[in-house]
Amino acid sequence: MSINEKAERIRYLVEFLAKCSDEYYNLSTPSISDAQYDKLFDELSLLEKETGIILAASPTQRVGHEVLSELPKVTHHIPLLSLAKTKDVNEIKKMLEANDGYLALKIDGLTVELVFENGRLTQASTRGDGTVGEVITHNAMVFCDIPKTIPYTNPLRVTGEAYIDIATFEEINEKIDNDEDRFSTPRNLAAGSVRQLDSSVCKERNVRFIPFNVLEGLQYINSRSARMDKLTEFGFARIPSVSLKTDTAIDSINDSIYSLKDKANKLGLPIDGIVFFYDDAVFSASLGRTAHHFRDGIAFKFGDPHFQTKLSKIDWNISRTGQLTPVAIFDAVEIDNTVVERASLHNMTFIKDLKLKKDDTILVSKRNMIIPHVEENLSATEGEYHLDYPHSCPICSGDTTVSTTENNSRVIEVLYCKNPNCPGKKIKKFTHFVSKHALNIDGLSEQTLEKFMLLGWLKRLSDIFSLSEHKDSIVTMEGFGEKSYNNLISAINSSKNTTLTNLLVAMNIDHIGKSTAKLIEDRFLNDAQSFISEVNNGFDFTQIEGFGEIMNESIHNWFADNENLEEFSNLLKILTIEKKEQKESSDSRFFGKKIVITGTFSEFSRDELSKKLEDLGAKVISSVSSKTDYVFCGENPGSKLTKATQLSVPVLYENDFTNEI
């Protein structure tokens, strides 16, 4: 097996074993036996030892998560500049005449720089303004496919794109009930994920990385596409590309562009264009740069094509908060091989700006080939426009109200149902409660929940845990049987063992998402009773690092509602939330300290050293900042030692601490 084949096998095993772990631990539906898992795990371990390639997400690494208080800044040794842009293929043809080149997909994500020293990933950072970026090493360590170690010991500086594939993007958005809260593009989701302070958020969202350039290292390879091949041997993914010769005809360039675009569609890669680069690294370097971009390449941007159709009607969908989101229903059009016949209109202001009404001729697109969007109203006329919005809720017939907010000095109007008992709100709350990122009860779709509600079985969230009382009725329902019923009850029972984080997310408290709930769990050591007691005593949550006044107020307002408090208390009687052990105070000088580990050690592996420090009550973090208490330095420490020296952070070598741990 060649090194490239071994690297590909490593990538496959890491992803497959992650899927198997999810099936085993989260879904309780393992697809392979323990013996089969162990055999594949051992194969992965052996391949990692043979090649020196270890992906950050490898199950052999048991990667935890880290929470930073802020993202440190870093100055890029080599500026991360942009590229000139064009929509004219003739521009590529003109550049190509000077030297051979290649076309590659322009992934729509966030540009990230990786630094490897002595074969180990030592730093990851965002592009920022091109000169100064933010350190995101803690998040890069949980990316799906970044190698932590590679079989190359010289300094290596790689740039690429951190992204989230389209299938994952759509899956994440499906879990978000409120249309206004959904992510607009995979790029926005990736950019927000990469810059999270809590790496567990980034890990949950399956952020990926694909390199597109080598800024430092591999100088013995002059072909830039061959350098990409070498990175593939190191364990990186390979960006789809097509080689071009100086005499390539413009029709062939066009064919290559659309061939790559088709490949992106098939692979589910978010793209916003195609990039042309010269292949000769020496020639590329000789071209220099402007203040804005390097002259060795150009980005070909294709705009989203617009399709004409007729607006049939505007529907209004309700969220669990009661927001009524308008949705355009129009005559079906085919865009990028998919049939599109509906698109969100976001809010009342959006409709008013376009002056939309039934039977209007409109232009629609799929922005970035993903999100259906109404671009223009060809039937709009000058003069006053009146929006005929529903004054009663389409779900419960209760009164609606218009709420206004200001966004960038612009007033946005949003419609809400005023009825607190609206069944539309209620069904969305139940759907959220059982969703994967909350209590994770498989088998309770929105349609099933609605059936149970209509039968009067579900009035409160806690009623879900009494569905076994209705076994005789459930097994006779359409779509159910004895096996489906047993699977449902098994999923409900499994969900009873949960965490304070999942419960708080399930309760749908404004401004309290997964990462914020995790901060609460850590503060109260997963002790739900202690948490509720402190809430009742007026606990100030702004004491928790990362909490603001709005979140503090939101929690207290939610629990001030007697119905909410009663429901939470009922759930605590049903659920099992095991407390975490409090780290006892220690005489160790490392107790409660933030420590960064860099380099290699003679007596410990990095994981062993981390575990020993955590047992002493220390917090091991990945990035050096002014808030770091100590840096533990081994051989070949890399840039973290330099940064510690610059910030005057105390540095300890192995002989300095061996007797203390």
N, C-alpha and C positions, 0 to 999 in steps of 0.2 A: 504494500500500500504506500503510495507516494505521500509526501508531507502535506500536499494540498488535499488529498483524499482523507488523510487523518484529521486535518483541520475541519473539513466538512463533516466528518463523522462526529467530531467533538461537538460542533454546533447542533447537529441533529440530536445527539444524546442529551445535551443540556435542555433543549426545548421539550423533548419527549418525556424525560424524567420529571420535568416541572409539571407537565400535564398530568402525569401519573400521580404525582404528589397531591395535586389539586383534587383529582378524582378520589383519592384515598382519604385525605384529611378534611376536605371541605364538602365534597358531594356524597361521600360514603358509597361510591359506586366504582371501586377499583376495576380497571380493565385488564390488569396483569397481576400475577401472583407475587407474593413477597420474594420468592426465590428468583423469579424472572427479573424483578426490580433490582435485586442484589447483584445478579449477574451483569446487568447493563451498567450498574453503578461501578462495579469492579472494572469493567471494560473501559469506562470513562476515566477512572483513576489511572489505569495503566497508560492510556493514550496521553493523558496530561503529563505523566512522568516521562514518557518517550519523547514528546514534542516540546515540552516546556510551555505549552499553551494552556492557560487556565482562564476561562471566561468568568467575568464578575458574577454572573448568575448561576454558576455551576453548583450543583447540590453538594459537591465535595467541600465547598467553602463555608457552608452554613452562615451565609451573610446575614447579619442583623440589620437594624436600621439606626440611624443617628439623627438627632434633632439639633440644628444650629440656631443660635440666637440671631445671627445675621450672616450674610454672604460676604466673605472677605473679598477685597479687590486685588487684582493682579495686573501688572503691566506686561503686555506681550512683547517678547524680545524681537519678534518679527511681526510687523503690523498685519492684522487680519482685515485686508481691504476687500471691497466689493468688486463686482465685474461691470464692465460696460454692458448696456442692454440694447437689444434691437428686436424688431418684429419683421425684419426683412432678411430672407434667406440669402440674398445677394451679398449681405455684409459678411456672412460666414464664408461664402465662396471667395470673396475678395481676400479675406485673411488667410484662407487655406492655400492660396497661390504662393505664399511665402515659405511654407514648410508643411510637412505632414502633420496631421492632427487627429483628434477623435471627438466624437459626440458622446455625452453622458447625460443621464437623467438629472434634472435639477430638483432634488428632493425638497419639498416644502416643509421645513422644520426650523430648528435653531442651530446656527453654526457653533460648533464646540471644538476646542483645541485640547488634545491629549498629549501629555509629556511622559515619556518612558525613560527611565534611567536604570542601567544595569539589568535590563530585561523586565523591569517592574513599572506599573503605572503609578506615577508619583503625584500627578496633578491633572485635573480637568477644569476647564474654564470656559465661560461663554465669550463670544466675540465682543460683546459690549459695543463701544464706539470704535472698535478697530485697534485702539491703542491700550485701553484699560477695560478689562472684563471682570466677571465675578467668578470666584472659585466655587465649583460645584462637584468637587471630588467625591463628597459623601454620596451624591446622587449617581455619579458615573459608576460607583461601585455596585449599584443595583440595576444598571441597565441590562437588558436581556443579553446583549452580545458584544460587550467590550471585553477584550482579554485583560486580565489583571497582570499576567506574566506572559512574556513572549520569548522565543529563542533568538534574541538579538540583544547584545549587551551595550552597544554604542548608544549615545543619546539619540532619541527619536522623537520628533515633533510632528504630529498628524492632525490635520483638520478634517472635519466631516460634518455631517448633519445629524442631529438628534431629532428623531421623529416618532410619530405614532401612526401605525398603519390604519387604513380606512376601516377595516372590520372592527378593530379595537375602538377606534373613535366612535363608530356608530353604536357599539355595545355600551360604551360609557354614557353616551348621550341618551340612550334608551332608558337608563336607570334614573335620569333626571326628569322629574315629572313636570316641572315648571319650564315652559318654553323659553322664557326670558333668561333662565339660568343655564341653558344649554350652551355648549361651546360652539362657536360659529364655524371654525375650521380646525382640522387636525393640527395646523401650525400653532394656533392659539393655545390649544390643549397641551401640545408638546412644550412650548415655551414656558407656560405656567408650571408644568410638571417639573421641568429641568431646574427651575429656580425655587422650588419648594425648600423650606428650611428642614422639613421632616422628610427623610429619604423614604419612609414607608409609603408616602403618597406617590412618589415617583415610581417605586417598585410595583405598586398596585396597578399602575397605568401602563405597564409593559412598554416603557420607552425603549426605542432601539437606536442604534448608531450605525452609520455607513460612511466610510472615509472617502474623501474626494481629492486629497492632496497631501504630499509629504513636504513639510517646510524644512525639516532638518533630519539628516540621516539617509541611509541607503544611497550615498553619493556614488557608489560604484555602479549603480544602475542608472543609465542616462535616459532611458525610455520611461516616461511618466506612467503610461499604461502598464508597463512591466513592474513598476513600483507598486501599482495597485494589485497586481498579481501576487507580488511578494507579501503584501499586507494580508491577502487572502490566506497565504500559507501560515501567517502568524495567528490566524483565527478570526480575522475580521470578515464581514460580509463584503461582497464585490458589487460595486455599483454597475448596473447594466450600461454598456457602452458599445460604440461602433467605430472602427478605425476608418480614417479617410486619407486618401493620397492627394497630392497637390493637383492632380489632373481629374479628380472626381467631378463628374458633371452635376449641375445644380439639381437636375431631376433626381439623381441618386441621393443627394443630400436631403431633399424633401422626403424621399422614400424612407431614409434612415430615421429622420425625425419622427415620422408617423409610426414607424415600426417600434421605436422606443416608447412612444406614447401608448401604443397598444400593449406593450409589455408591462408598462406601469399599471395599466388597467387590470391586466390579468393577475399581477402580483399584489394588487391592492395597495400600491405605493402612492402617497400623496405627492404630486409634483406641481410645479408652477412654471415649467418650461424645460428647455434643453440647454446644455452648456457645451460650447466648443472650447477645447484646449489644444495648444500645440503639444506634440508628444515629446519633442526633444527638450530635455530639461535645461541644457546649456543655452540653447537658442532662446528658450522662454525667459531665462534669467537676463539675457542680454537686452531684452526689450524694455526693462525697467518698469516704472509705474508712474501714475499721477498721484495727487494727494487723495484721490477717491478710489482708484482701482488699479490693479495690475494690467499690463497691456498684453498679457499672454493668453487671453481668452475673452469670450463674450457670451452673454446669456441671451438665448433666443426665447422670448416670451410669447406665448400664444394666449390671446384673449379668450374669454368664455363666449362661445357662440350663442346668439340669441335666437329664439324660436317664437314665431307668432302663433297665438291661439286665442280662444274666446273665454272670458270669465263667466262661469255658469252661476256661481253663488259664493257667498262668504259664510263659512261655518264658524262656530265659536266653541272651542274646547276648554274645559275647565281643569284647573290644577288643584292640588291638595290645599293650596293657600286661598283658593277661591278666585284666582285670576282667570279671566276669560280671554283666551288668546285667539285672535282671528286667523282663519286658514282659508286661502284662496282655493276654490275648486274650479278647474278649467278643463276644456277639451284636451284629451290626452295628446302628448307629443313625445316623440322618441329622441332622447338626448344621450349620447355616448352608450348606445345599445341598451338603454333602459327606458321603460315607459314612465313618464312623469305626468301627473294629473292633479297635484296639489302642492302648495308651498305655504309656509308660515308667512303671515303678514305682520307678525311681531306685536303690534299695538295699534291703538286708534290713530295715533299721529302718523304712522307709516301709511295707513289707508288714506288719510286726509291729504298727505303730501302728494300721493298719486291720483287723488280724486277718483277712486275706484267705485264702480257700480256694476250691477248685473249687466251682462251682455257686452261689456267693454272689450275691445281688442287690445290684448296685452302682449308684451315680450317677456319670455321667461328664459332662464338659463340654469345651468348647474355650476355654481361657483366653485372654482378649483376642481371641477368634474365631480363634485360630491353633493353640495347643498342646493336643492331647488330654490330658486329665487325669482320673484317678480321684479323685473328691471324697469319697465316703462309701461305707461298707459297711453296707447296710441289714440284712444278716444277721448282723452281729457280735453276739456274746453275751458276757456277763460271765464272768469266770473266766480261768483260764490259757489261753494260746494257744501252740501249737507250730508253728513254720514248718518245713515239709518241703522244705528246700532241697537241691540236688544235692551229694552228697558226692564225686562224681566229675564231671569236666568233660564236658559233653554233646558236646564236639567230639572230644577225644582219650581220654576215660575216665581221665585222670590224676587224682590227688588234688586236692581244692580246699581252700582255707584261708580263714578269716574274719579280715579285718583291721579294726581299730577305729581311728577317728579322733575327735577332739573338735571340735565345731563349735558355738560359742556355748554352751559348758558342756553340750552334749548329745552323747552318744556315738552315733556313726554306724557301723553295721556294713556292710562291703562284702565281697563274695565274689570270690576270685581263683582261677585255675587255677595250680597249682604247677609244672606241667611246662614247663620252659624251651623245649622243642621242640614245643610244642602247634601243630599245623597251623593252628588257628584264629587264634592270635596271629600266626603267620607270614604268613598270607594278608592280615591287616590291615596288617602292616608293609609288605608289597609294595604294597598298595593306596595306603597313605600315600606311599610312595616315588615313585610315578608320578603323584600328584595334582597339580593345577594349581599349588598354592602350594609344591610341592617341585620335582621334576625335570620336571613338566609333560609327561608322555608320553601323548598322546592315542591312544585305540584299545586301551588295556589296562584293560578293566573288571575288577571283582573276579571275575566269572564266567570271563573269559578267563584271568586269572592263575591261577585255581584249576585250570582245565583243563591249563595248561602245567605246573603244579606236580605234578599227578597223573601226568603223562607223564614226570616226572623231569627236566624241562628247567630248572627254577628251584629251585635249592637255596640260592643266595646272591643277594643283590640285584644283584651285578655280572653274574650270569648273564643278566639282561635284555639286555645288550649283545651276547650271543652267540646270540640267537634266530634270526639269519639262517642259522645252521647247520642249522636245522630247516625250511627253506623248503618242501621237497617235501611234508612232512607238514602244515604249516600251511595251504597253499593248498587242500588237500583237506578241511580241517575244515569242519564246518557253521558257516555264518555268515562264512566266509572265502572268498577267491578271490584271484586275482592282484592285483587292484586294492587290496583291503583289506590284503593282505600288504605291498604296496609302500608304502601310506600308513602302516602301522605301522612299518616299517623307517625310513621317512623321519622320522617323529616321534621314534623312538629316536635316530637320528643327529643330529637338531636339538637334542635335549636334552643332547648331549655338550658343547655350548658353554654353560656355565652360570656361576654365581657361587658364591663361598664361602657366601653367605647361603642360597641354595637347597639347596646340598649339606648344610649343617648342619641345615636344617629337615627334609630328606629322611631324615636319619639318626635322627630321632625320639629326640633326647636330652631327658630330662626337664627341664622349666623353660626350655628354649631354643626360643623361638618366633621368628617372622620378625623382629620389631623387635630382639630381643636378638642374633640372628645377624647382623643388619646392623651392630650396634655392633662385633662381632668383625671383620666384613669391613672396616669403616673403620679399625679399629686396626691390622690387618695388611695393609692396602692390597690386599685380595683375593688375597693370597699364601698359598695353602693349605699349601705346603711350610714356609713360615716359621711358620705357625700350628701345624702338627703338631709341628714341632721345639720350639717354646716350650712346648707341652703336655707333651712328654716331659721337658722341663727344669723342670717344676713351676711354670710361669708363674702368677702370681696375677692372676686375671681381675678381682678387685675393684679393680684399678688403673684399669679402664675405667669411666668415669662411667656410672652406670645399672646396674652389676653389683653383686649382693649375694653374700654368702658361700654361700647355698644354690645359686645358679647356678654359682658357681666350683667348688663341691664336685661338683655334678652332672656337669660336663664332665670333671673328672679321674676320677671313678668310671667314667664311660662308656668313656673311653679306656684305663683300667686293665684292662679286659676284652680279652684278647688277640684274641678272635674279632672284636670290634668294631674294634680297631686294624688288624687284617689286612684286614678288609673296606673300611675307609676308605682304606687304602693302595692296595688293588686299584682302587678307584674313581678315585683320583688318577692312576693310569696310563692310565685310559680317557678321563676327562673333560678338557676344555680350560678352564682357569680362568685368564684373563689377569690378570696383576698390574696394579695401578694405579701410575701414576708418583708418586713421592714429591715433594711440594712442597719445592723447595730452600729452604734458609734464605735469608732476604732481609734486606737492610739497611733495608728499609722499616719504619717504626714501626708499620705495620698488620699485619705478619706475626704470625699466630697470635691476632689480636685478634677479639673478637666485636663486630660493627658493625651498627647499625640505621640504615636509610635512611628519611628522611621528607621529604615535600614534593617539589617539582619543581625541575629544574636546567636551566640555559641551555645547557650544553655536552654534557650526557649525558642519555640516557633512564635510567630507574631500572634497567632490565636491563643496559644498557651499564656503568653504574657498578658494579653487583653483580659483573659479570664481571671488570672491572678489579681490583676488590678481591680477588676469589677468586684471580685470577692472582698477586696479591702474597702469597697465603697467608692472607688474612683469612677469617673465617667470617661471612657476612651472615645475620642473623637478623631476625625480624619484630617481636619484642616487646621493649620496654625493661624491664630489671630491674637489680638491684644488681650483677649480673655482666656487664652490658654495658660494653665498654671505650670505645666512642665512638658518638655519634649524628651522622650526616651530615645536615645540615639544609638544605633548599632553601626555595623560596617556598611559602607556605600549608602549614606543617608539621603543623598539627593537634595532637592531644593527646599525641603521643609527645614533642614538645619540652617540654611541661609536665611530663610524668613524668620526663624526663631531668633537668630543673632540680630537681625535688623530690628525686631520688635522687643529685644532684651528679655525674651522668655527664657527662664532657667532651663539649661540643657543637662541631662543626666546620662552618663554612659553606663554600660553594663556593670562595671566594677563599683559604681556609685550606689546602685540600688539592689544588687543581687541578694544581700543579706537581709533586706527589708521585706522581700516578698516570698 
